[in-house]
Amino acid sequence: MGARTPEDLVPVTVVAGYLGAGKTTLINELLADDHGRRLAVLVNDFGAVNIDVALIADHDGQTISLKNGCVCCSIADELGDALDRVLALEPAPDQIVIEASGVADPANVAVYGQGWPGCRLDGVVVLADAETVQARSRDQFVGELVVRQLRRADIVMATKCDLITEAGLAAVVDWLAETAPGAPILTRRAGQLEPELLLETAQPVDRPSRQPPHAGNGAAGAAFDSAVVEVDGTLDRDRVEAALRDWPESVLRVKGVLRFDGPAGGLHVVHGIGRRWSIEPAPDGFDSSHTGKLVVIGLPGTLHNHDLTASLNLQAQ
């Protein structure tokens, strides 16, 4: 058997943030949402995860199996053991979500997603309580950790935004953008969930928008936008990578397949979330019918499909 490609590996999303940022609430909503993915969610404390009894199919003490195909698994003392347990499930999960401890450095948790056999890191999403994050960042005991968590993020999500004024929220978004440069800043009010941004669905957003009130620069916005960017023929990889690096921070998630020229050419899978992206060879036998297409999800009003297509339509010379 040949070497495993990234498409054979289970993507891992790390959800991090200081105590009280809203991680468990987000995890509960992901488990209950009709996103169509078999999730394995690894948590430190079952007791904090308020799973609706009606969703539970089985509970063996270490793992809760849900009727929608998702599972919730206790990390207990060893994250590696928990990963091995969920990777051994039949059927295998489509994606693993790790809820990091509130006092954890996300980079240390992300190492597991990046290097554990059978896994690959999809992205790190760090939550920040909009009401308290600035004060916590100045705390003599935890401030350094709070800032370090934010700077590890591929996407920062400000939570509990309904607890502060619009002007206060705009100020927090600006502060987060300065503290975590290069990471898109999203906002979240109670009950808002966009799994397409957190999970590698590779599908355009076709559900009614939850209408996040601010994003990126703090300007008001409406729905998340999505587009299918189509490019033709065989492309020059270096030029495509340069084009992707120049795409605006408002591009939140990208997935698709492109064909490159040269000795290391052929079909390649493009993944991106926030400021993290990768281009890896497609696995043997990959369905090439969708070659030349990228699904792109971005902030409202910022995806100019023609501009994105033009930037990537770089034919090999």
N, C-alpha and C positions, 0 to 999 in steps of 0.2 A: 504494500500500500504506500502511495506517495505521501509527501509531507502534507500536513493539514494546512489548509488555507484559512484566512480570516472568516470566510463565509461558512466554514464548518464549525466555527467556534461560537459559543453563546455570548452575546453582548452583555456587558455588565454596566449598570448605571449606579453611581454612588450618589446618595442623597445625604448631604451634610449640613451643618449649621449649629450654632450654639444652642444651649438648653433653652427650650421655650420658643424656638423659631417656627415651629409648626410642622416638623418632619413627620411625626406620627399621624397627624391629621391628613397630610398629603398621602401617606402610605395607605391609610384606610380608604381614601377615595380611589386610589389606583386599583386596589383590590376589588372594589365594588363596581368600578366603571365597566361599561360594555365596550372595551377597546379591542376585543378579539384576539388578545395575546395571552398565551399561557405564561404567567409571571411566576417566578420563584422569588419571594421577598424575604430577605434575611434581616431579622430584627434582634435587638438585644433583650427585649422584654415583651413576652406575649401579653402580659397583663395590661400594658399600655395600648395595645392594638385592639380597638373595640370592633371586632368583626361581628357583623350581623349574624345571629345564630341561624337564620334562614339560609345563609350562604354556605354554611359548613357542611361538608360531606363526611369528613372523618377527622379525628383528633387523637394522635398517639402520644402526646406529651412533648415531642420534639418538633413535630410537623403538623400543621393544620391544612387539610386538603379542602378546597372549595369547589362548589358545584360548577363554577364557571371555568374550571381547569387550572386555576391559579393555586399556588401553595404558599404558606407562610411558615418559615423555618426559623427556629431559635438558634442564634449564633452561639449561645452559652459561652464557653471559655475559648473556643478556637474557631476562627473564621474559616480556615482552610478545611476543617472537618465538615463544616456546614456546606461549603461549596461542593465538596465531594458528594455529600448526601443528595443535594438537589441535581447535580449533574448525572447522577446514577438513576434518576427517575425515568420511568417509561410511561408516556412519552416525555422526552426531554423538554425542559422549559424553552420558550422562545426568547426569553430575556430574564436576567437576574437583576434585582434591585436590592442594593445594600443600604440599609439605614445606618449610617455611621453614628457612633456615640456623640453626644453634644460636646464632649471635650476632646474629640479625636481630631487629628490633623488629616484632612481628606487625602493628602498625598500618600500617607501611609496605607490607607484603605485602598486607594486606587492601584497600588502596586499589585494587589491580589488580582484585580480585574485585568491588569496588563500582563501578568506573568503566570497566573495559575493555570495548570494544564486544562485545556478544554474551554478556556475563557479568553475574551478580549475586552478591553476597556472601551465602552461607548462614550461615556462622558461623566463629568462631575458637576452636579447641580447643588449649589450652596444656597440655603434659605437664610434670610435675614429678617428679623422682626423689625418692621418699619418704625414701630413705636419706641424701641429701646436700643437698636443696634448702635447708634452713635454714642449713646451714654456708655454702653458696654465696651466700646472700642477705647474709651478713655480710662476704664477701670484699671487700677494698678495691678490687679491680680489676673484678670482674664483678658484685658484689652489686646495684648499681643497675639493671643490665640485667636480672638475674634477676627482681627485683621488678616492673620495668616490664612484662616479658613476662606475668607473672601477672595484672597489672591490666588488660591488654588482652583477657583471655579472656572469651568468652561461657560456656564451660565449662572448668573446670580438672580434669585427670585426673592423680591421683597414681599413679605407676608403681612397679614393683619392690617392691610392698607385702609380698611374701613374704620380703623380706630384713630386716625389722624386726619387733619384737614387736607384739602387739596394742595394748599401752599406748602404745608409741612411735608406732604408726600413728594412734591416736586423737589424740595430741598434734599430729602433723603436719597432720591434717585440720583441727583447730581453728585452727592457725597459718595454714593456707592460706585458711580462711574469713575470718580477720581481714585477711589481706594482700590478698585479692581480693574485697572485699565485694560481695555481690549475685550472684556467679557460683556456680552449683552445683559442689560438689566431689565428684568420683567417684573410685573407687579401682580399681586394675587389678593383678591378679597375672599371672604368666607364663601365657600361653595363653588369657587371657580376652579376648573381643572381642564387642562389641555394636554391629554396624554400624547398627542402627536409630537409635542415638543420634548417630552421626557422619554418616550419609548421609540424604538427604531421601527416605526410602522411602515415607512417607505410609501405612504399613501398621501395624496393631497388632502387637505382639510375639507371635508364635505359636510360637517355637522354645523348646527347653528353656533355662532360665536358666543363666547362668554363675555366678550367686550372688556378686555383689560383696560383700565383707565389711563395708564401711563406706560411708557416703555422707552428705554434707551436714553433719550435726552429729556425725559419728563414731559414731553408734549402729549396732549390728549390724543387718543386713538380709538379705533373701533375694532374690527375683527382682525385676527391673524390672517394673513394672506398666504396662498399657496400657488405654485405654478409648476408646470412641467416644461422644463427647458430642453429643447431638442437641438442636437448638433449633428452634422453629417460627416461621414467618411472617417478616415484615420487621422488622428490628431498628434501634434507634437507635445509630449508629456511636459517638458520644461515650460513651454509657453502656457499650457493649461494650468500648471501649478502656480505660475506667476499670476494668471488671471484670477484664480480662486483666492489667492492671498489678497488681491485687490478688491474682492467683493466687500460690500459694506458690512458693518457690524449688525445691521438689521437683518441679515440672513442668519436664521437661527438653526436650521437643520437642512442637510443635503444628503440624498442617497440616490445612486444610479450607477450606470455602467457606460464606460467609454472605451473606445479602441485606440491604442497608440501604435506608432510606427517604431522601427528600430529593432535591434537584437533583443531588447527586453520588452518588446511591445506586446500586442495582443489585447484581449479583453481585460479590463481592470474595473474593480468595484470602488466607487467613491463614497466615503462616509464623512459626514461632518455634523458636529453639534457645537454651537457657540464658536469658540476660538480653537477647538480641536477638530482636525480633519486628517484623513488618511486616504491613500490610493494604494490598493493591493491587488495582486493578480486574481482573476476570477477562478473558481474551482473548475476542475475537469468536468465536462458534461454540462456546463452552465448554459441555461436557456438564453440564447443570444438574441431573442426576438425583441427585447427591450433595449438593445444597444443604442447608445447615442441619446439617451434620455436621463435627465436628472430631475427628481422631485425636490422642490425647494420650498421651505416654509419660512416665512419672515414676518417682521413687524408690519402693522397695517399701513397700506399706502406706499410701501417702500420697494415692492418687487416689480420693477419695470422689466417685464419678460423679454422684450426686444433687446434691451441693454445687456441683460445677463447672457442671452443667447449669442449676441454679437461678440461679447468678450471671450466666449469659449469656442466659437466657430473658427478655430485656428487650424486650418488644414496643414498637414505635414508638407513641407516643400520638397 
